[in-house]
Amino acid sequence: MNTYYRICRFVDRFVDLWEISMNIINNLFDEQFIAKLFKEKVLPLYPDFACVKKIQIKPHKKYIWESTYHAVIEFKTTFDAGNGREMKLPIFCSAHSDEPRKNAYDGLKYLWDSGFAKGSLTIPRPLFFSKKFNGIFYRGAKGFNLYHYIRNNSLLEVERIVIMAAQWFAKLHNLPVKNAYNFNPENSRIKTVIPGVDHILERIRDDYPQYGKIYKEAYKIFIASEEEFLASSKKLWLIHGDAHPENIIKISKRKIAMIDFTDICLSDFARDIGSFLQQIEFMCNRKMDDKKFGQKMKKVFLENYLNDAGIKLSGALKKRIDNYYNWTSVRTATFFLLKEKSEPERANKLLVKICSDMGMDCRI
């Protein structure tokens, strides 16, 4: 090995160690680094753009530890569009050091290439995937999410968006999947959804033993019900996998987009329905303090979904939807219990309701 080669190897190793010590994700908060990255990766996708003129970096999630991270970053980017014109695009990056992100890019690109973005029910444009950051870069949707309108008590706007959301999910679930592969196999089953049922049961048993029996019994029911249906069904559907109001963006009066395709996979379409029904009811109750309106939004969503999907609510379908509704309730309770600043009182209310809804003889 010659001296020059050894020096190069040493320099490369030094740079790698330096990046690790500073946490590589910090590069995404450097305007010069991003400008260079976008020149290489984004400009070729927009031939009419001459150069990147300005970038404003806005983190939406910025969890950075010694060497790991979870970040969602918006880059408000101004491009030179020629002839004295400028074009401003919101470009986002969703990156995680330990969880898969390539699947989100592949799923979003599949939808884009299938023409799913056309019309009033749309999606962000996938731009590129970075293996270095384990992050997906995409052109964002301009607007406020459904949760924004819930918090602002905008009843008419919430209802309009809920109706369009039902249409969006019906459109997704009716998309042919013959040429699609399972973008996230782990996410296709309740028993394997990250971080995994065994991990959740262990954490609850250790930190909240009073809820151990409830969790064990509930997950036994969730998994058995799902496995029974999937074993009997010859068909799977492309599902979003994370159906909640924060992922629905109102672009205009007649146009919405769904974002965050980290959990896209092939599974039972009832999962998207049950998850959204639980989340819209929970958020309306929590932020509006209006249980009647929450119930109304559940009804509006389900009726519009069934109508747009061209299906009827059979007893078997209702059972599947209810199973995913209750599973999402448990996941919400788990979030309140295990987040950094836990809120066990909120989790307790949800778990009491879950026991009642599922007919479980569990005392808290």
KEKE-3310 file (N, C-alpha, C; in steps of 0.2 Angstrom, whole numbers, plus 5000, padded with zeros to 4 digits):
npx = (5004:5004:5010:5002:4989:4987:4986:4975:4965:4966:4961:4948:4943:4944:4935:4923:4922:4922:4910:4901:4903:4897:4885:4877:4865:4865:4870:4860:4855:4862:4864:4872:4876:4864:4860:4870:4867:4853:4856:4862:4853:4839:4837:4839:4827:4819:4820:4818:4822:4835:4845:4848:4842:4839:4837:4827:4827:4817:4814:4802:4801:4813:4823:4837:4850:4865:4871:4860:4844:4828:4820:4810:4810:4808:4812:4811:4812:4819:4819:4828:4819:4821:4821:4819:4811:4805:4803:4795:4797:4791:4801:4803:4811:4810:4818:4826:4836:4836:4824:4815:4815:4816:4806:4795:4798:4799:4785:4778:4783:4778:4765:4764:4770:4759:4750:4742:4743:4736:4722:4710:4712:4726:4744:4761:4775:4787:4805:4819:4828:4839:4852:4862:4857:4846:4834:4819:4816:4805:4793:4783:4766:4756:4748:4736:4735:4722:4720:4724:4712:4703:4708:4705:4692:4684:4671:4663:4673:4681:4672:4670:4683:4685:4675:4682:4693:4688:4685:4698:4704:4696:4699:4713:4712:4706:4715:4723:4734:4742:4755:4762:4773:4775:4778:4782:4784:4784:4775:4763:4756:4748:4755:4768:4771:4781:4786:4784:4774:4779:4789:4781:4772:4781:4787:4775:4772:4783:4784:4771:4763:4749:4742:4745:4738:4727:4733:4739:4728:4720:4729:4730:4717:4716:4726:4723:4710:4714:4723:4715:4706:4715:4721:4710:4707:4710:4714:4724:4726:4732:4737:4737:4742:4744:4733:4728:4722:4733:4740:4733:4732:4724:4724:4717:4700:4694:4703:4714:4729:4737:4750:4766:4771:4777:4772:4766:4759:4754:4739:4725:4711:4702:4709:4715:4702:4697:4707:4707:4694:4695:4704:4699:4688:4693:4702:4693:4685:4694:4700:4690:4680:4668:4658:4647:4649:4661:4656:4647:4657:4663:4653:4650:4662:4663:4651:4653:4665:4661:4651:4659:4668:4660:4655:4646:4642:4645:4642:4654:4664:4662:4666:4679:4683:4680:4689:4702:4699:4699:4712:4719:4716:4722:4735:4736:4734:4746:4755:4753:4757:4771:4778:4790:4787:4776:4758:4748:4735:4727:4729:4723:4709:4706:4709:4700:4688:4691:4691:4677:4672:4677:4672:4679:4684:4691:4699:4705)
npy = (4994:5010:5027:5038:5032:5027:5039:5044:5035:5037:5050:5049:5040:5048:5059:5051:5047:5060:5065:5056:5059:5071:5069:5065:5070:5083:5090:5093:5104:5114:5127:5129:5116:5110:5117:5113:5099:5100:5106:5095:5085:5089:5100:5093:5087:5097:5105:5118:5126:5137:5138:5136:5148:5153:5146:5142:5135:5125:5116:5103:5091:5088:5078:5074:5064:5057:5049:5045:5049:5057:5066:5078:5089:5105:5113:5128:5133:5143:5145:5150:5153:5158:5171:5182:5177:5169:5154:5146:5132:5121:5110:5094:5084:5068:5059:5045:5038:5024:5018:5011:5020:5020:5012:5021:5030:5022:5018:5030:5034:5024:5027:5039:5037:5029:5038:5043:5056:5064:5075:5081:5074:5071:5068:5071:5076:5064:5066:5062:5048:5047:5038:5040:5048:5041:5045:5052:5063:5075:5085:5096:5098:5112:5121:5119:5106:5094:5093:5106:5113:5107:5111:5124:5124:5124:5120:5118:5117:5107:5096:5097:5093:5080:5073:5074:5067:5054:5051:5051:5040:5030:5030:5027:5013:5007:5006:4997:4983:4975:4976:4981:4979:4973:4986:4988:4975:4972:4981:4976:4968:4968:4961:4963:4976:4990:4996:4982:4969:4962:4970:4981:4975:4971:4983:4989:4980:4981:4995:5000:4990:4988:4989:4978:4966:4970:4975:4963:4954:4962:4963:4950:4948:4957:4953:4940:4942:4949:4940:4930:4935:4939:4927:4921:4929:4932:4943:4958:4975:4991:5001:5016:5017:5025:5033:5048:5064:5074:5070:5074:5086:5101:5109:5117:5123:5113:5103:5091:5083:5068:5065:5058:5043:5033:5021:5014:5000:4983:4977:4974:4984:4989:4993:5007:5013:5010:5016:5029:5033:5032:5041:5053:5055:5055:5066:5077:5076:5079:5091:5100:5097:5091:5079:5075:5081:5074:5061:5063:5066:5054:5046:5053:5052:5037:5034:5041:5036:5022:5024:5030:5020:5010:4999:4989:4990:4976:4964:4957:4966:4977:4972:4970:4983:4989:4981:4987:5000:4999:4994:5005:5014:5009:5010:5024:5026:5020:5029:5040:5034:5030:5041:5054:5064:5058:5055:5048:5049:5052:5041:5032:5035:5031:5017:5012:5015:5006:4994:4993:4994:4983:4973:4967:4959:4968:4975:4991)
npz = (5000:4995:5000:4997:4995:5008:5015:5010:5014:5027:5028:5023:5033:5044:5041:5041:5054:5060:5055:5061:5074:5075:5072:5058:5052:5055:5044:5036:5040:5036:5025:5014:5011:5008:4997:4987:4987:4982:4970:4963:4964:4963:4953:4940:4939:4936:4922:4918:4928:4933:4943:4961:4972:4985:5001:5014:5030:5039:5053:5057:5064:5076:5082:5089:5093:5101:5090:5083:5076:5072:5060:5053:5040:5033:5018:5012:4997:4985:4967:4953:4939:4926:4914:4923:4932:4947:4956:4970:4980:4992:4999:5007:5019:5026:5038:5046:5058:5061:5057:5042:5027:5014:5008:5009:5000:4988:4988:4987:4975:4966:4967:4961:4948:4944:4941:4951:4957:4949:4947:4960:4972:4979:4980:4987:4977:4974:4976:4978:4985:4999:5003:5012:5022:5026:5021:5014:5001:4996:4986:4994:5000:4999:5011:5025:5038:5042:5056:5060:5057:5065:5078:5077:5078:5066:5060:5048:5038:5043:5040:5026:5023:5028:5021:5008:5012:5014:5000:4995:5002:4997:4983:4984:4989:4978:4969:4957:4961:4955:4949:4960:4974:4990:5000:5013:5022:5036:5041:5037:5046:5061:5072:5068:5066:5068:5084:5086:5094:5105:5110:5114:5124:5133:5138:5143:5153:5161:5165:5167:5175:5179:5168:5161:5159:5152:5140:5135:5133:5124:5112:5109:5104:5093:5084:5082:5075:5064:5058:5055:5045:5035:5031:5025:5014:4997:4992:4993:4998:4993:5006:5016:5029:5040:5044:5049:5055:5054:5043:5032:5020:5016:5001:4993:4991:4984:4984:4991:4999:5003:5015:5021:5019:5026:5031:5021:5013:5008:5013:5024:5018:5028:5038:5037:5037:5050:5058:5054:5058:5072:5075:5070:5078:5091:5091:5088:5099:5109:5106:5102:5111:5109:5108:5100:5088:5084:5083:5072:5062:5061:5055:5044:5037:5035:5028:5016:5012:5009:4999:4989:4987:4982:4990:5002:5020:5027:5040:5043:5038:5046:5058:5056:5054:5066:5074:5070:5074:5088:5090:5086:5095:5107:5103:5103:5117:5121:5116:5124:5136:5135:5129:5131:5140:5149:5149:5159:5163:5152:5144:5152:5152:5139:5139:5148:5140:5129:5135:5138:5125:5119:5126:5137:5152:5161:5175:5180)
capx = (5000:5008:5009:4996:4983:4986:4984:4968:4961:4966:4957:4941:4941:4943:4929:4918:4922:4919:4902:4897:4903:4893:4878:4877:4859:4866:4872:4853:4853:4867:4861:4877:4876:4858:4860:4874:4863:4848:4858:4864:4847:4833:4838:4838:4820:4815:4824:4817:4825:4843:4849:4845:4844:4838:4834:4825:4826:4812:4812:4795:4803:4821:4825:4844:4854:4872:4872:4854:4840:4822:4819:4806:4813:4805:4817:4808:4817:4818:4823:4828:4815:4823:4817:4818:4805:4807:4798:4796:4794:4792:4804:4803:4814:4809:4824:4826:4843:4835:4818:4815:4812:4817:4800:4791:4800:4796:4778:4776:4785:4774:4758:4766:4770:4753:4745:4738:4743:4731:4715:4709:4714:4733:4750:4767:4779:4794:4810:4824:4830:4846:4854:4867:4853:4841:4828:4815:4815:4799:4790:4777:4759:4755:4741:4736:4732:4715:4721:4724:4705:4700:4710:4702:4685:4681:4666:4661:4679:4682:4667:4672:4690:4683:4672:4687:4698:4685:4686:4705:4706:4693:4704:4719:4710:4703:4720:4726:4740:4745:4762:4765:4776:4774:4784:4784:4781:4783:4769:4757:4753:4748:4760:4775:4771:4787:4792:4783:4770:4782:4792:4776:4770:4787:4787:4769:4773:4789:4782:4764:4760:4742:4739:4748:4732:4723:4736:4740:4721:4718:4733:4728:4711:4718:4730:4719:4705:4717:4726:4709:4704:4720:4722:4705:4707:4715:4716:4726:4725:4737:4735:4742:4745:4745:4727:4725:4721:4739:4743:4729:4733:4720:4727:4712:4693:4692:4709:4718:4734:4739:4757:4769:4770:4782:4769:4762:4760:4749:4736:4717:4709:4699:4714:4714:4696:4696:4712:4705:4688:4697:4708:4695:4683:4698:4704:4687:4683:4700:4701:4683:4676:4661:4657:4642:4652:4665:4652:4645:4662:4664:4647:4651:4668:4661:4646:4656:4669:4657:4648:4664:4672:4655:4654:4641:4645:4643:4644:4661:4668:4661:4670:4686:4684:4680:4696:4707:4698:4701:4719:4722:4715:4727:4741:4735:4735:4753:4759:4753:4761:4778:4782:4795:4783:4770:4751:4744:4728:4724:4729:4718:4702:4706:4709:4693:4684:4693:4688:4670:4670:4679:4669:4684:4683:4698:4699:4711)
capy = (5000:5016:5032:5042:5028:5027:5045:5045:5031:5040:5056:5046:5037:5054:5062:5047:5048:5067:5065:5052:5062:5077:5067:5066:5073:5090:5092:5095:5111:5118:5130:5128:5109:5108:5120:5109:5093:5101:5107:5089:5080:5092:5103:5089:5086:5104:5108:5125:5130:5138:5137:5137:5155:5154:5141:5143:5128:5125:5109:5101:5087:5088:5074:5072:5062:5057:5047:5043:5055:5057:5073:5080:5096:5108:5118:5133:5134:5148:5143:5154:5150:5161:5177:5186:5174:5164:5148:5144:5126:5118:5103:5091:5078:5064:5055:5042:5034:5017:5015:5011:5026:5019:5010:5027:5033:5018:5018:5036:5034:5020:5030:5045:5034:5026:5044:5045:5063:5068:5077:5084:5070:5070:5066:5075:5073:5061:5069:5057:5045:5048:5032:5043:5051:5036:5050:5053:5070:5076:5091:5096:5101:5119:5121:5117:5100:5094:5094:5113:5116:5104:5115:5131:5124:5126:5114:5117:5116:5100:5092:5096:5089:5073:5070:5073:5061:5048:5050:5049:5033:5025:5031:5023:5006:5004:5006:4990:4982:4969:4978:4983:4974:4975:4991:4987:4969:4972:4985:4973:4964:4971:4958:4965:4984:4993:4992:4975:4968:4959:4975:4985:4971:4971:4990:4990:4976:4984:5002:5000:4983:4988:4988:4972:4961:4973:4975:4956:4952:4966:4962:4943:4949:4961:4949:4934:4944:4951:4934:4926:4938:4939:4920:4919:4933:4931:4950:4963:4982:4996:5005:5022:5014:5030:5038:5052:5071:5078:5069:5076:5093:5105:5113:5122:5121:5106:5098:5089:5079:5064:5065:5053:5037:5028:5015:5011:4993:4979:4974:4975:4991:4991:4996:5014:5016:5010:5020:5036:5034:5033:5047:5059:5056:5057:5073:5081:5076:5082:5098:5104:5096:5091:5072:5074:5082:5068:5055:5065:5065:5046:5044:5056:5048:5030:5034:5044:5031:5016:5026:5031:5013:5006:4993:4990:4988:4970:4963:4955:4972:4981:4968:4972:4991:4989:4979:4992:5006:4998:4994:5012:5017:5006:5013:5031:5026:5018:5035:5044:5031:5029:5047:5057:5067:5054:5057:5042:5050:5052:5034:5028:5036:5027:5010:5011:5014:5000:4988:4993:4993:4976:4968:4963:4960:4970:4980:4995)
capz = (5000:4995:5005:4995:4997:5016:5018:5007:5018:5034:5028:5023:5040:5049:5039:5043:5062:5062:5054:5066:5081:5075:5069:5051:5051:5056:5038:5033:5043:5033:5019:5008:5010:5005:4990:4983:4986:4977:4963:4960:4964:4961:4947:4934:4938:4934:4917:4917:4933:4931:4949:4968:4974:4992:5005:5022:5033:5045:5056:5060:5070:5076:5088:5087:5099:5099:5083:5080:5074:5068:5058:5047:5039:5027:5015:5008:4992:4979:4961:4947:4934:4920:4912:4929:4936:4953:4958:4977:4981:4998:4999:5013:5020:5032:5039:5053:5058:5063:5054:5035:5024:5006:5007:5008:4993:4983:4988:4984:4968:4963:4966:4957:4942:4942:4939:4957:4959:4945:4950:4966:4977:4976:4984:4986:4972:4976:4972:4978:4992:5001:5007:5017:5028:5026:5021:5008:4999:4992:4985:4999:4998:5002:5015:5032:5039:5045:5063:5061:5057:5071:5083:5076:5078:5060:5059:5040:5035:5045:5037:5019:5022:5030:5015:5003:5014:5012:4993:4994:5003:4992:4977:4985:4990:4972:4964:4955:4964:4951:4948:4966:4978:4997:5001:5020:5024:5043:5043:5035:5051:5068:5076:5067:5065:5072:5086:5087:5099:5110:5113:5118:5130:5138:5140:5147:5159:5166:5167:5169:5176:5180:5162:5157:5157:5146:5133:5133:5130:5118:5107:5107:5100:5087:5080:5079:5071:5058:5054:5052:5039:5029:5029:5021:5009:4992:4990:4998:4995:4995:5011:5018:5035:5045:5043:5054:5052:5053:5037:5027:5019:5012:4996:4990:4993:4981:4983:4997:4998:5009:5016:5026:5017:5029:5033:5015:5012:5006:5019:5024:5018:5034:5043:5035:5039:5057:5061:5053:5062:5079:5076:5069:5084:5097:5090:5089:5106:5113:5104:5101:5117:5105:5106:5095:5081:5083:5081:5066:5057:5060:5051:5037:5033:5033:5023:5010:5009:5006:4993:4984:4985:4979:4994:5008:5026:5030:5047:5043:5037:5052:5063:5054:5055:5074:5077:5069:5078:5094:5090:5085:5102:5111:5100:5105:5124:5122:5115:5130:5142:5134:5127:5135:5146:5149:5152:5160:5164:5146:5142:5157:5149:5132:5140:5150:5134:5125:5139:5137:5118:5117:5131:5141:5159:5164:5180:5180)
cpx = (5004:5006:5003:4990:4982:4983:4977:4963:4960:4961:4950:4939:4940:4937:4923:4917:4919:4912:4898:4897:4898:4886:4877:4871:4860:4868:4865:4851:4858:4865:4865:4877:4870:4857:4864:4870:4857:4850:4860:4857:4840:4832:4836:4831:4816:4820:4824:4820:4833:4847:4845:4847:4844:4835:4833:4824:4822:4811:4805:4796:4811:4823:4832:4848:4861:4874:4866:4849:4833:4820:4814:4808:4810:4811:4812:4812:4815:4822:4823:4825:4816:4818:4815:4813:4808:4801:4800:4793:4796:4795:4805:4808:4812:4814:4824:4832:4841:4829:4818:4812:4812:4810:4795:4792:4797:4789:4775:4777:4780:4767:4759:4766:4764:4748:4741:4738:4738:4724:4715:4711:4721:4738:4756:4771:4786:4799:4816:4825:4837:4848:4858:4863:4847:4834:4825:4814:4809:4796:4783:4771:4758:4748:4742:4733:4725:4715:4721:4716:4701:4702:4707:4695:4681:4677:4665:4668:4681:4678:4669:4678:4689:4680:4677:4692:4695:4686:4693:4707:4702:4697:4710:4717:4708:4709:4723:4733:4744:4753:4766:4768:4774:4780:4786:4781:4779:4777:4763:4753:4753:4754:4767:4776:4777:4783:4790:4779:4774:4786:4787:4774:4775:4787:4781:4770:4778:4787:4775:4760:4753:4738:4741:4743:4728:4726:4737:4733:4719:4722:4731:4722:4712:4721:4726:4713:4708:4720:4720:4707:4709:4722:4716:4704:4712:4717:4719:4726:4731:4734:4740:4745:4745:4739:4725:4725:4727:4742:4738:4729:4728:4724:4723:4705:4691:4698:4713:4724:4735:4747:4759:4767:4775:4779:4765:4764:4754:4746:4728:4715:4705:4703:4714:4708:4695:4701:4709:4698:4690:4700:4704:4690:4688:4700:4699:4685:4688:4700:4695:4679:4669:4660:4652:4645:4657:4662:4649:4650:4664:4659:4648:4657:4666:4656:4649:4661:4666:4654:4653:4668:4667:4654:4649:4645:4642:4645:4651:4665:4667:4666:4677:4688:4685:4687:4701:4706:4700:4709:4722:4721:4720:4734:4742:4737:4743:4757:4759:4757:4768:4781:4786:4792:4776:4764:4747:4737:4724:4724:4724:4711:4701:4705:4703:4688:4685:4690:4681:4668:4671:4676:4673:4683:4690:4697:4705:4712)
cpy = (5006:5022:5036:5038:5028:5033:5046:5041:5034:5046:5054:5044:5043:5058:5058:5048:5055:5067:5061:5056:5068:5076:5069:5070:5081:5094:5095:5101:5116:5121:5128:5120:5107:5111:5116:5102:5094:5102:5100:5084:5083:5096:5099:5087:5091:5107:5115:5130:5131:5137:5138:5144:5156:5148:5143:5137:5129:5117:5108:5096:5087:5084:5071:5070:5061:5055:5045:5050:5053:5064:5073:5088:5099:5113:5122:5136:5138:5146:5149:5151:5153:5167:5182:5183:5169:5159:5146:5137:5124:5111:5100:5085:5074:5059:5052:5037:5026:5014:5016:5018:5025:5016:5015:5030:5029:5018:5024:5037:5030:5023:5036:5042:5031:5032:5046:5052:5067:5070:5080:5080:5067:5068:5071:5072:5070:5064:5064:5054:5046:5042:5035:5045:5046:5041:5051:5061:5071:5083:5091:5099:5107:5119:5119:5110:5100:5095:5102:5116:5113:5109:5122:5130:5126:5120:5113:5115:5109:5095:5091:5092:5082:5070:5069:5067:5055:5046:5048:5042:5028:5025:5026:5015:5003:5004:4999:4989:4976:4970:4981:4978:4977:4980:4991:4981:4969:4976:4982:4970:4968:4968:4960:4972:4986:4997:4985:4974:4966:4965:4980:4981:4971:4978:4991:4986:4979:4991:5003:4993:4982:4987:4982:4967:4964:4973:4968:4953:4955:4964:4955:4944:4952:4956:4943:4936:4946:4945:4930:4928:4937:4932:4917:4923:4932:4938:4954:4970:4986:5001:5011:5019:5019:5035:5042:5060:5075:5076:5071:5084:5096:5110:5119:5120:5115:5102:5097:5084:5075:5064:5059:5046:5032:5022:5012:5004:4990:4976:4975:4982:4994:4995:5004:5017:5016:5015:5028:5038:5035:5039:5054:5060:5058:5064:5078:5082:5080:5089:5103:5103:5095:5083:5071:5076:5077:5062:5057:5064:5058:5044:5047:5053:5041:5030:5036:5039:5025:5018:5027:5024:5009:4999:4995:4987:4982:4969:4961:4961:4976:4978:4970:4979:4992:4987:4984:4998:5005:4997:5001:5016:5015:5009:5021:5031:5024:5024:5039:5041:5031:5035:5050:5060:5063:5057:5051:5043:5050:5045:5030:5029:5031:5020:5008:5010:5008:4994:4987:4991:4985:4970:4964:4965:4962:4976:4984:4998)
cpz = (5000:4999:5004:4997:5004:5018:5016:5012:5025:5034:5028:5029:5045:5047:5042:5051:5064:5061:5059:5073:5081:5073:5062:5049:5051:5049:5034:5036:5041:5026:5013:5006:5006:4998:4985:4982:4981:4970:4959:4959:4962:4955:4941:4933:4936:4929:4916:4922:4932:4937:4955:4970:4981:4995:5012:5025:5039:5047:5059:5065:5070:5083:5086:5093:5097:5092:5080:5079:5071:5067:5052:5046:5032:5024:5010:5003:4986:4973:4956:4941:4927:4918:4918:4934:4942:4954:4965:4978:4988:4997:5006:5013:5027:5032:5046:5052:5058:5059:5046:5032:5016:5004:5005:5002:4988:4982:4985:4977:4964:4962:4961:4949:4939:4940:4945:4959:4955:4948:4957:4973:4976:4982:4983:4980:4975:4972:4972:4985:4993:5006:5013:5023:5029:5026:5014:5007:4994:4991:4990:4996:5002:5005:5022:5033:5042:5052:5064:5061:5062:5077:5083:5076:5072:5057:5051:5037:5036:5041:5030:5018:5023:5024:5009:5005:5013:5005:4992:4996:4999:4985:4978:4985:4983:4967:4963:4958:4961:4951:4954:4970:4985:5000:5008:5023:5032:5045:5041:5040:5057:5072:5074:5066:5070:5078:5088:5094:5105:5114:5117:5124:5135:5142:5145:5154:5164:5169:5170:5170:5177:5174:5158:5155:5151:5140:5131:5129:5124:5112:5104:5102:5093:5082:5077:5074:5064:5054:5051:5045:5033:5027:5024:5015:5003:4989:4995:4994:4997:5000:5013:5025:5041:5044:5049:5051:5051:5046:5031:5026:5014:5008:4994:4992:4990:4980:4990:4994:5004:5009:5021:5024:5020:5030:5027:5014:5009:5012:5018:5023:5024:5039:5043:5038:5047:5060:5060:5058:5069:5080:5075:5075:5090:5096:5091:5096:5111:5112:5103:5107:5114:5103:5100:5088:5079:5080:5074:5061:5056:5054:5044:5033:5031:5028:5016:5007:5006:5000:4987:4982:4982:4983:4999:5014:5029:5037:5048:5042:5043:5058:5062:5056:5063:5077:5076:5073:5085:5095:5089:5092:5107:5109:5103:5113:5125:5121:5121:5136:5141:5131:5133:5142:5146:5152:5153:5161:5158:5143:5146:5154:5143:5134:5144:5145:5130:5128:5137:5130:5116:5121:5135:5148:5162:5169:5180:5187)
residu = (MET:ASN:THR:TYR:TYR:ARG:ILE:CYS:ARG:PHE:VAL:ASP:ARG:PHE:VAL:ASP:LEU:TRP:GLU:ILE:SER:MET:ASN:ILE:ILE:ASN:ASN:LEU:PHE:ASP:GLU:GLN:PHE:ILE:ALA:LYS:LEU:PHE:LYS:GLU:LYS:VAL:LEU:PRO:LEU:TYR:PRO:ASP:PHE:ALA:CYS:VAL:LYS:LYS:ILE:GLN:ILE:LYS:PRO:HIS:LYS:LYS:TYR:ILE:TRP:GLU:SER:THR:TYR:HIS:ALA:VAL:ILE:GLU:PHE:LYS:THR:THR:PHE:ASP:ALA:GLY:ASN:GLY:ARG:GLU:MET:LYS:LEU:PRO:ILE:PHE:CYS:SER:ALA:HIS:SER:ASP:GLU:PRO:ARG:LYS:ASN:ALA:TYR:ASP:GLY:LEU:LYS:TYR:LEU:TRP:ASP:SER:GLY:PHE:ALA:LYS:GLY:SER:LEU:THR:ILE:PRO:ARG:PRO:LEU:PHE:PHE:SER:LYS:LYS:PHE:ASN:GLY:ILE:PHE:TYR:ARG:GLY:ALA:LYS:GLY:PHE:ASN:LEU:TYR:HIS:TYR:ILE:ARG:ASN:ASN:SER:LEU:LEU:GLU:VAL:GLU:ARG:ILE:VAL:ILE:MET:ALA:ALA:GLN:TRP:PHE:ALA:LYS:LEU:HIS:ASN:LEU:PRO:VAL:LYS:ASN:ALA:TYR:ASN:PHE:ASN:PRO:GLU:ASN:SER:ARG:ILE:LYS:THR:VAL:ILE:PRO:GLY:VAL:ASP:HIS:ILE:LEU:GLU:ARG:ILE:ARG:ASP:ASP:TYR:PRO:GLN:TYR:GLY:LYS:ILE:TYR:LYS:GLU:ALA:TYR:LYS:ILE:PHE:ILE:ALA:SER:GLU:GLU:GLU:PHE:LEU:ALA:SER:SER:LYS:LYS:LEU:TRP:LEU:ILE:HIS:GLY:ASP:ALA:HIS:PRO:GLU:ASN:ILE:ILE:LYS:ILE:SER:LYS:ARG:LYS:ILE:ALA:MET:ILE:ASP:PHE:THR:ASP:ILE:CYS:LEU:SER:ASP:PHE:ALA:ARG:ASP:ILE:GLY:SER:PHE:LEU:GLN:GLN:ILE:GLU:PHE:MET:CYS:ASN:ARG:LYS:MET:ASP:ASP:LYS:LYS:PHE:GLY:GLN:LYS:MET:LYS:LYS:VAL:PHE:LEU:GLU:ASN:TYR:LEU:ASN:ASP:ALA:GLY:ILE:LYS:LEU:SER:GLY:ALA:LEU:LYS:LYS:ARG:ILE:ASP:ASN:TYR:TYR:ASN:TRP:THR:SER:VAL:ARG:THR:ALA:THR:PHE:PHE:LEU:LEU:LYS:GLU:LYS:SER:GLU:PRO:GLU:ARG:ALA:ASN:LYS:LEU:LEU:VAL:LYS:ILE:CYS:SER:ASP:MET:GLY:MET:ASP:CYS:ARG:ILE)
# end
